[in-house]
Amino acid sequence: MKFTDRCPATWKELQDDVALLLNQSGYRAVSPCTIDTVRGKVEVDVLVESPDELVKRIVCECKFWNSSVPKEKVHAFRTVVQDSGASLGLLISQAGFQSGAIEAANLSNVRLMTWNEFTDIIADKWTLTRLKQLKKESVPLSEYTSPLHFPFDDLKDEDVRRYLKACDKYRPLRTTCWEITRKDLKENDSLTDFWYKGSEFTTIESYLNFLSEQVTAGLKEFGEILTNSNITIPPERLEKSYGYIYMSL
């Protein structure tokens, strides 16, 4: 299964999608952003901070042109990256690069890439970050769908049937969120071993976003049942459950 089918149609979409995917991958990306350099203030398309990694600051420039980027633009971007103190510069072009531009980026901290090349390099980190988030989001479902943990005897009679139906519906979702791995997503095009069999989804991004939406729907339904029966589950119990999740990513 491929990572995404996003295909920016304007310069704004290209810039916004770069920032979005970086943010969803665990970075802090701002677009656009005015930064200080040794030559004064400069507006960059995307500024990325990654305090937990060796590369601390990344500056991105996005070119949605009909023609390939010339070497002059690479030289100008190299100056901005250097003057801003960034560790890395990413120049992302819709139409590729002239041969001179590729030579101008050699032996520098600027990387040239197309949109597809960008999504290829971000795919693994995005998927890993999204899977971790999805597992954490689904923690309450483990409490709500477990007969050993849920205060079933405290339910009002009118809520018993709705609760049992919700368990049947969302227990497989909980299992999928906890057990699915990057390898499964890459190698299993049909996802037949997981929730929502026969899925029409063709990208990792759309499938994981779908699972997240279903988790939200499940939590809302269980929340309504709990509220109607005047039952409260302490938040600390849900946080404790998170420590037992099988995190094989």
Buried (B, 14 or more C-beta within 10 A) or exposed (E): BBBBEBEBEEBEBBBBBBBBBBBBBBBEBBBEBEBEBEEEEBEBBBBBBBEEEEEBBBBBBBBBBEEBBBBEBBBEBBBBBBBBEBBBBBBBBBEBBBEBBBEBBEEBBBBBBBBEBBBBEBBEBBBBBBBBBBBBBBBBBBBBBBEEBBEBEEBEEEBBEBBEEBBEBBBBBBBBBBBBBBEBBBEBEEBEEBBBEEBEBEBBBBBBBBBBEBBEEBBEBBEEBBEBBEBEBEEEEBEEBBEEBEEEE
